[in-house]
Amino acid sequence: MAKQKSIVNEREFIVPLRRQIMKVQRHKRTPKAIKALKQFIAKHMKVPNRDLNKIKLDGFLNEELWYRGIKNPPTKIKVNAKRDGENIKVTLVNLPEKNKFKLLREEKKKKALESSKKKEKKEKKEDKKTDNKEEHEHGKVEEQTVEEKKEELEKKESSVEQKQAQAKEQAKVQKHVKGGKEHKSSPQRKSLLR
């Protein structure tokens, strides 16, 4: 019986890029480094047909490769390759400090958004529960108070709108009154003064 080969799900590699990037012109070195990295990962992670489209590079890894420009990529790089279904995700092992800070900031934002969404959901549920309880306890009396509250809100909104409309009308009237705004007189030409 033949032994079945086990497929490794996650591995760390130090990928040598110097030999590959020295084969091409200076202005094509970083794209060649990316291609060489993908080829190396395809070979060592045993991707079927060595399909480079199934290898996905992390954004921080891409930034690290392009950091020094198109002419001067790193000669070797330490990466972590992880199998994700058919695809393989390649990430940097040691993130630079600036990228660690970016990553932490993004995670913090995500957590804040999630917590705020959870709070809103809880508040909505509590509001519904309190509304239902009040209706059961007080019946029609509570319904009247809710209607009264709505009427008060509508009155406040309408009074604000009326005040704004009055202010606009007063501004129009003031604009057309002779003493309302001081108009600048145009300077007289010297030739007309003689």
DRENSEDREN-309841 format. One record per residue: residue in three letters; x, y negated, z negated of N, C-alpha, C in turn. Coordinates in steps of 0.02 Angstrom, whole numbers, plus 50000, padded with zeros to 5 digits. Each point is the difference from the previous one (the first is absolute). Layout:
DRENSEDREN-309841
ALAXYZXYZXYZ;...
end
This chain:
DRENSEDREN-309841
MET500415005950000499594994150000500434993850000;ALA499794995150038500374993750003499804995549942;LYS500484996349975499864995449945499664993750028;GLN499514997649962499684993850021500404994149974;LYS500124995250044500384994149981499534995149964;SER500224997849943499594995149963500154993050026;ILE499494996050006500084993250024500084995549939;VAL500534996149999500134995549945499554993850007;ASN499694998049945499544994350003500354993449988;GLU500545000049960500334993749984500745001149991;ARG500414995750033500735000549994500314993150003;GLU500604999649971500404993950002500595001150047;PHE500134995050042500565000450047500424993749998;ILE500655000850013500424994350016500135000650074;VAL499704995650039500025000550073500594996150027;PRO500475003450035500554996450032499784997050066;LEU500094993550008499774996650061500584997550043;ARG500614999749972500564996850035500135003150068;ARG500035006650004500175003450063499514998250055;GLN499364999649982499494998550051500004992650021;ILE500094995549951499964992950018500624997650037;MET500565003649993500604997950035499985001850074;LYS499525004150020499945002150070499664994850044;VAL499664995249970499614995250039500294992949993;GLN499774995550042500224993049997499794996949934;ARG500344994649982499884996749936499274997849992;HIS499724997250052499334997149995499455005350001;LYS500185006550000499505005349998500105004649940;ARG500414997949952500205004649947499455001649950;THR499634995149977499485001549950499445004350028;PRO499754998750061499505004650028500275007150006;LYS500645000650018500315006650006500065003349931;ALA500144996049948500045002649932499335002949978;ILE499464996550017499335002449982499865006650036;LYS500175000350063499885006150039500435005849973;ALA500634998549982500455005249973499745002649933;LEU499744995549959499715002049936499415004750011;LYS499564998250046499425004350015500225006850026;GLN500515000150044500245006450027500295004349944;PHE500384997049955500305003749944499465003149957;ILE499494996149983499455002449958499615005550036;ALA499884999250065499635005050038500385006650000;LYS500664999750006500415006150001500005003449931;HIS500114996249948500095003049934499345001649964;MET499464996850018499355001649971499615004850044;LYS500315002350054499725005150045499324998050028;VAL499994994350032499404997650034499925003950064;PRO499405002750015499915003750062500154995750061;ASN500395002650046500224996750062500384993549987;ARG500204999049939500374994049979499664993650025;ASP499354999849988499594994450022500134993949955;LEU500294994750028500174994149961499394995849981;ASN499445001050035499394996349984499695002249934;LYS500205005949975499725002549937500404997649940;ILE500534996250011500414997549946499844992649990;LYS499774998449940499804993149984500494997049949;LEU500284994250018500474996549956499624995149955;ASP500224999649938499724995349952500194992950020;GLY499584995249982500154993050016500644997549969;PHE500135002049937500614997949967500625003050032;LEU499945006250024500565003250036500144996350065;ASN499474998350035500084996250063500334993349986;GLU499784996649947500314993649982500745000849985;GLU500175005449965500705001249982500435001250062;LEU499725003650049500385001350061500104993550040;TRP499514995650000500034993950040500294994149961;TYR500175001049936500214994649956500594996050027;ARG500495003350028500604996650025499964998550074;GLY499435000850029499914998150070500045006050047;ILE499964998550065499985005250051500695002850014;LYS500524996149986500685002150019500375003849945;ASN499764999649938500405002849945499565003949950;PRO499725005750019499605004049954500465003749951;PRO499725002849946500415003849953500265006450033;THR500605002349978500305005950031499745006549970;LYS499754999749939499665005849971499474997449951;ILE499505004149989499444997849958499705006049965;LYS499814999049936499725005449960499244999450002;VAL499685005450023499274999950009499685006149967;ASN499354999449990499605005449973499475001750052;ALA500005006350024499525002250051499475004349966;LYS499374998450012499445003649968499505002050053;ARG499815006350001499525002650049499304997949978;ASP499634997150047499324997649988499565002850055;GLY499775006249991499625003350053500475001650058;GLU499834997750060500445000950057500564994950001;ASN499874994149973500494994650002500505000649943;ILE500564996550008500514999649948500114992749984;LYS499934998349936500114993149979500714999449974;VAL500364995050024500694998949979500034993449962;THR500275000349939500054994049958500724999249975;LEU500164993949979500654998649970500035003049930;VAL500585002849981500075002649933500114994449950;ASN500494995750015500164994449955499754993550031;LEU499454997449973499744993750026500424994249974;PRO500144995050042500344994049975499554996349951;GLU500304995749959499634996549947499424995850029;LYS500124996650056499474995750027499405004250022;ASN500135006050027499455004350021499645003149941;LYS500375001549946499685002649940499514994849973;PHE500224993850001499574994649975499384999450043;LYS500085000350067499424999750046499515005749985;LEU500285006149992499605005949988499604999349935;LEU500344997749947499664999049936499454994850006;ARG500134994650036499514994750008499385002750037;GLU500115003950053499445002950038499595004749957;GLU500345004249960499645004649956499594996249948;LYS500294994649974499654996049950499364996950030;LYS500064997550062499414997150034499465005250010;LYS500205006150021499525005350011499645001849935;LYS500385000649945499715001649936499514994649977;ALA500194993850010499574994449980499345000250040;LEU500045001350065499405000450041499555005749977;GLU500315005849987499615005849978499664998749933;SER500374997049953499714998749934499434994850005;SER500084994950042499474995150008499385003150031;LYS500105004450048499425003450031499645004349948;LYS500385003549958499705004349949499594995749951;LYS500294994249980499654995649953499354997650030;GLU500014998150064499394997650033499475005450002;LYS500215006250014499525005550002499695001249931;LYS500424999749948499755001049932499514994549982;GLU500164993850017499564994449985499335000850035;LYS500015002150062499385001050037499575005449968;LYS500335005549980499645005449967499694997749935;GLU500394996249961499764997549936499414995250010;ASP500054995750050499464995350014499365003850018;LYS500065005150041499425003950019499695003449939;LYS500445002849957499755003449941499644995249953;THR500304994149989499694995149955499344997550029;ASP499984998950065499384997750032499455005249991;ASN500165006450011499515005349993499765000549927;LYS500464999549952499815000549929499544994249980;GLU500184994050021499604994149982499305000550029;GLU499945002550061499355000750031499575005049961;HIS500315005549979499625005149964499794997449931;GLU500434996249967499854997649933499494994450000;HIS500114995150042499594994049997499454999850052;GLY500065003850051499485000450050499914993550038;LYS499394997450000499834994150040500334993749974;VAL500114999549936500304994049971500704998950030;GLU500385005450005500684999550028499984998250074;GLU499515002650037499944998450070499874992550010;GLN499604997149956499864992850004500644995949988;THR500405002249952500614996249986500485000450058;VAL500035005750033500445000750059499764995350055;GLU499344999650010499724995550050500144992749982;GLU499944998449936500144993149977500734998250013;LYS500445004749987500724998750012500124998650073;LYS499685003850044500084999050072499754993150020;GLU499434998049972499724993450016500464994449977;GLU500305000749941500464995049975500614999350046;LEU500265005750022500574999850046499824996550065;GLU499415001450026499784996950062499924992449991;LYS499734997949943499924992949986500684996549997;LYS500485003249967500674997049995500314999250069;GLU499945005350041500294999850067499664994550042;SER499344999649995499654995050040500174992949976;SER500094999149935500184993349975500704998050023;VAL500455004750002500684998650025499974998150074;GLU499605003650038499934998450072499694993150010;GLN499504998349959499684993450005500504994549984;LYS500415001049949500504994949983500504999050056;GLN500205005450032500464999450057499684996350058;ALA499375001550014499654996750054499934992549985;GLN499854998249939499944992949981500674996550008;ALA500545003349980500664997050005500174998650073;LYS499835004650045500124999050071499604994150027;GLU499374999649981499584994450023500274993349976;GLN500214999749937500284993849973500644998150037;ALA500405005050017500624998650037499844997150068;LYS499485002750034499814997450066499764992849994;VAL499584998849950499734993249991500574995249985;GLN500445001849957500564995849980500454998550059;LYS500065004750045500434999350059499744994550045;HIS499344999450006499714995250046499874993149969;VAL500074999549935499914993549967500624995850014;LYS499914993550008500554995650020500565000049948;GLY499844999949937500514999749948500245006949979;GLY499765005250031500175006849980500735001750006;LYS500264999550059500705001550012500324993850030;GLU500614998949980500364994450029500295002350066;HIS499824996550052500265001650066500644996250011;LYS500495003250028500634996750016499904995750062;SER500244994049995499954995750059500615001250043;SER499904999850064500565001250045500444993850002;PRO500655000850003500454994250002499914996150064;GLN500044993349994499914995850059500674999550037;ARG499944999750065500604999350041500254992849997;LYS500664999449999500304993449995499854995650061;SER499935003150056499874996150061499324996649997;LEU499525002849964499344997049994499994994449949;LEU500465000049953500004994949948500254993350026;ARG500384999350052500294993750025499514995650031;
end
